[in-house]
Amino acid sequence: MDIDPFTMQHKSHKNIFGLGQCTNIHSHGTSSTFLGILAQAEVVSNNTWKLLTGAEGGLSNYDGWNASPILVDTHNSIVGEWK
């Protein structure tokens, strides 16, 4: 799906939004981990609400934030974050 990598809105059909692996967001240096998609979902939710209600103000933007757990042994992990 050809979306704007910041608003997550389809470039040709303004009433369509996308997130995750069904989009072209990978070509903008962003991977789609579970935590990254949660951040994208917040942007899509806000922008869908603004579109449906005609709310004032610009659309929300996804800043590329992503995170992924890193296993350090069989019982422990840490979370790596990046933009």
Residue, then its C-alpha position, 0 to 999 in steps of 0.5 A: m500500500d502506497i502511504d505517506p510515511f508520516t501520516m500513514q494516509h494513502k497517497s491517492h485515496k485520502n480516506i484510506f490509512g495503513l500500517g505495518q507490513c502491508t505498506n511501503i513504510h519499509s522503503h523509508g528505513t522503518s521496520s515493522t515490529f509489534l511495538g512499532i506498529l502500536a506507535q503507527a496504530e496511534v497515528v492511524s487512530n488519531n488521523t482517522w478520527k480527525l478525518l471522520t469528525g472534521a476536527e481542526g488541526g493537522l494530521s498526526n505524524y509517525d516519527g519512525w519510533n520502533a522497538s524490539p526485545i533482545l533476549v539476553d538469556t533464557h529468562n531475561s530480555i531488554v528492549g532496544e529502541w530506535k527512530 
